[in-house]
Amino acid sequence: MFPNKLTMACAGVALVGALGLTADAFARQKSILPPYSGSEAREQDGRTFTPVVSPLDALPGLPSERWTGLLGNASYQIEVPANWNGMLVMYAHGYRGEGPELTVGPPAIRAWLLQQGYAWAASSYSANYYDVRAGIEDTNALALAFSELTGRPEPQKIYITGHSMGGHVAAAAVEAETYATANHRVRYAGSVPMCGVTGDTFEFEYLMDFTLAAQHLAGLGPTGFPASDFQQKLPQIIAALWTSIRPSLGARREARRHRAQPHRRPAADLRRRLPHPAAERGPRHWRARRHGQRHPCRLAHRQHGHPLPVRRPRRHVPRGT
């Protein structure tokens, strides 16, 4: 979801997140709740982390102003292009493990954002581990401090995006519960989670259940929890449970594409017979004809010198004659 689609996608998601809410366009500047009010005590809150300030060099041919530093117990990076369009994209990074150092880096779409005139900002979060709450609070806090840190005017619109755990952060940041309970409240104009872990705890439960069942069925049950040796056992598990593995959906689509366009097949696959066009006829065939398109099977036969069936034009005979 890149060029010319980011703003539209963001705005669409924002409509869902904003439904039924009447708060201001942006968050209130001061926290109105004590930290994590009403939440249970967490082991995570007692851990100690050290934020690392990372340099941010300019990209060739893309002039900009850049800021790095610390905000609370999180490091940050901010970049505003010379052609700033007045909008800000907050980037939420993915899972960074369980180490003590907190690091921050630019989004993968950094160059495109600058080319389109978007400013961006990213936080290291104040904690590692899988801590979505810290990701939301620290990203929101940085969004609210943008003008103070850069000396620029308040953004006209603020978007949020992120991948993996950061996608989870981006999705949760626009939920009604977050708007109601967050300490740092930001009303985003849109959210674009990329490969976000939006299944929440259910996804982790599924992964645990699936891998645990596979190990036991293969007679290779885990010797401890968590089962840290699953990847090492995986080839033995596959060999014990399956005699063959069905190709993935992507592989099946590729196979269909090769059947329709045999001239693009690998050399080793050219010995296979080309299916007769009649085998491919059906709704797709007639839709292609109706819209004036050439059916892929007819193209394939023509390119390989196979004769095509002769189609005689139908003569319209008026009724009553």
RAVEN-V714764 format. One line per field, one symbol per residue. ss: DSSP state (H for helix, E for strand, L for the rest). phi: phi as a letter, one per 30 degrees, with the letter a starting at -180 (. if undefined). psi: psi as a letter, one per 20 degrees, with the letter a starting at -180 (. if undefined). A space follows every 10 residues. Layout:
ss=???
phi=???
psi=???
This chain:
ss=LLLLLHHHHH HHHHHHHHLL LLLLLLLLLL LLLLLLLLLL LLHHHHLLLE ELLLLLLLEL LELEEEEEEE ELLEEEEEEE ELLLLLEEEE EELLLLLLLL EELLLLLLLH HHHHHLLLEE EEELLLLLLL LHHHHHHHHH HHHHLHHHHH LLLLLLEEEE EEELHHHHHH HHLLLHHHHH HLLLLLLLLE EEEELLLLLH HHHHHHHHHH HHHHHHHLLL LLLLLLLLLH HHHHHHHHHH HLLLLLLLHH HHHHHHHHHH LHHHLLHHHL LLLLLLHHHH LLHHHHHHHH LLLLLHHHHH HHHLLLLLLL LLLLLLLLLL L
phi=.ceicddddd dddddddcei cbdddbdddb dcbdeheicd dbeedcdcbb dcdcdbddde ibdacbbblc bicbdbbbbb ddcecicbcd ccdddcibdd dccbadddce ededddjddb bbcdicacid bddddddddd ddddcedddc icdeddbbcb babhdddded dddcdddddd bddccbcddl bbdchddddh dddddddddd ddddddddib edcabdddcd dddeeddddd cbdacdeded dddddddddd bddcddedcd ddddddeddc dleddddddd cicddedddd dddciddcdd cdddcdcedi c
psi=ncpjiggggg hghhhghipj qkrrhrqqhq pjqqplpjqq qqhhiiqpqo qpoqqoqqqp jnprqqpqbp ockqrrpqpp rhlpjjqpop porapjbjri poqqrrqhkg gggghijpqq qqqirjqban nhghggghgg hhghjghhhi jqrpqhqprp rrqchhhggh ghijqhhghh iqhoppnqir pnpolqmiib hhghhggggg hggggghjkl qqirprnijg hhighhgghh hphqppqrhh hhhhghhhhh mhijqqhiii iqqpqqhhhi qaghghgggh jkqpphhhgg gghjjqqqpp opppppoqqj .
